[in-house]
Amino acid sequence: MASSKSKQKSSGSSDRAAYREFGSDSNPAALERGVQELPPNQQNLKVQASRKGRKGKTVTVITGFQSSSETLTQLLKQLKTQCGSGGTVKDDTIEIQGDHVQKLVQILTKLGYKAKVSGG
């Protein structure tokens, strides 16, 4: 019978990285990009209808937000109910299903945002 030897790890961390530029992964919140929360009247938003990469389906895209993801989710919920359609938040942009450009510009200006139509 072969005798089995148990390997014992050193008491240090199990991470075997020789060099890491930003420290450990123990605190991922420290590596997140800080978002400067601007009031709505200082944000310049662009609203445009897009069908690119969506298999012919029209989606209204709102870009130019400088706010936290929690604020964007609350705004998304309000816009979806007013338009009566679905939508999502992707990379600091809001996407609403369907062509609602004029309606969204009116809603956003009532909420205090500087919104204008972009594209054709």
Secondary structure, DSSP 8 states (H G I E B T S, - for coil): ----------SS-S---S--TT--TT-GGGGS-------GGG-EEEEEEE-TTTTT--EEEEE---S-HHHHHHHHHHHHHHHTS-EEEETTEEEEEB--HHHHHHHHHHTT-EEEE---
